[in-house]
Amino acid sequence: MTDRYAVIGHPIAHSKSPQIHKMFAEQTGQDISYEAILAPLDGFAATVERLRKEGYKGCNVTVPFKFEAYQLARKYPTHVYAAQAVNTLKLDGDTILGDNTDGTGLVHDIQFNLGITLNNKRVLLIGAGGAAYGVALPLRDAGAILKIVNRTSDKAHALASSLISNKSIISGCSFDEIANQEFDAVINATSAGLTDNELPLPPTIFAPGALAYDMMYGRETPFMRFAREHGAAVVSDGLGMLVEQAAESFFIWRGVRPETAPVIVALRAQQ
């Protein structure tokens, strides 16, 4: 019998996840189906419960339900406690296992697909919402000297404080505090690209050779345009991250790790 999976979000029509997992299944010979499901803003838990009762084996979770998925899950790997956000649910009978593959996907895309090391690099993470929580710990563990900036600086400080360890250099700040600073990598974890909003970044933010990375995908965002105009050496959207985090979810569900490179190439060819 075909095992069923889904991605849940609001909105969801733009999602490439069904296409990605279809390619993973074909590549690995796994008998699965995967669909996109639009959940009402007040109906995420009910949607997951319906899928569980219908025999679905797992689901991905996207905006705006990642914090709610964290509350819904009953078991997690240790790293998920730092993220406080879940993008992958494994449905095993009455047990709901929550995981977050976003950070692993981001770090893998930057270091392996783009070939840019993060160890001892000055990294600015923009945002302190669910997306930022999902990637901050893996960035720290990759050795980044991490600064988190947010319009509401208290949220940036809170996220930074939750990640401080004896071996890490992490801080939070407001946009005013980065006026005279440069970074080797600037990562946009906000949803500003969805609304074409500009971020209040100084034009001198990019150090020589810097990476500008927007976790959004499928469009040239204002952040990406700003980066090209102000000296970023490498500008990338989040398509590679999308594929890499999907591969981690696929592995959690199926115990098989698909090849990501051909999937990224196929999706890039559609852009």
Secondary structure, 3 states (H helix, E strand, C coil): CCEEEEEEECCCCCCCHHHHHHHHHHHHCCCEEEEEEECCCCCHHHHHHHHHHCCCCEEEECCCCHHHHHHHCCECCHHHHHHCCCCEEEEECCEEEEECCHHHHHHHHHHHHCCCCCCCCEEEEECCCHHHHHHHHHHHHCCCEEEEECCCHHHHHHHHHHHCCCCCCEEEECHHHHCCCCEEEEEECCCHHHHCCCCCCCCCCEEEEEEEEECCCCCCCHHHHHHHHCCCCEEECCHHHHHHHHHHHHHHHHCCCCCCHHHHHHHHHHC
